Amino acid sequence: MDDVIAQVGPRLKRLRTDRGVTLAALAEATGISKSTLSRLESGQRRPSLELLLPIAQAHQVPLDELVGAPEVGDPRVRVVARNVNGRTVLPLTRQPGGLQAYKMVIPADQCEPEPRTHEGYEWMYVLSGRLRLVLADHDLVLGAGEAAEFDTRLPHWFGSAGDGPVEILSLFGRQGERMHVRAKPKK
């Protein structure tokens, strides 16, 4: 516990300096005096909830980031975005194998089709923007709230419809697993 508390001061200083914030600006944003903030950062003042909460709010970070709370047992999914061929991809599934879920942001300049094939089955849902989906002989444009599913052994490509970025959710099964829909609307 003492080690965790001893690291709070250096963590506060690193966060403030990495963001280019002065002690004076942080004091103004939090209502905490410059001298108190300086003593917190140097370890001369013990951190308290009354001091850390306004600092977390000023930096717009969770309180556990200030104190370095261990992530063991943390039930939240902490996704790390990756850049894959110019697209921002956030994996939403923690376990390997089976169906994988992703959130993707595809930039507006990715609008030239380059169809490919591979094993699997894909389902996608458009969150925002307009998605162009080229699937074999079909050339479709899907808007927010629309979905598509297809066998990825068919030549396919998806990207922006060209008028802005598009944000989608994607479920992908490498061995061709299909989702099992249990509740279908009445016709």
Secondary structure, DSSP 8 states (H G I E B T S, - for coil): -HHHHHHHHHHHHHHHHHTT--HHHHHHHHS--HHHHHHHHHTSS---HHHHHHHHHHHT--HHHHHT---TT--S-----EEETTEEEEE---SSSSEEEEEEEE-TT--S---B--S-EEEEEEEES-EEEEETTEEEEE-TT-EEEEETTS-EEEEE-SSS-EEEEEEEETT------------
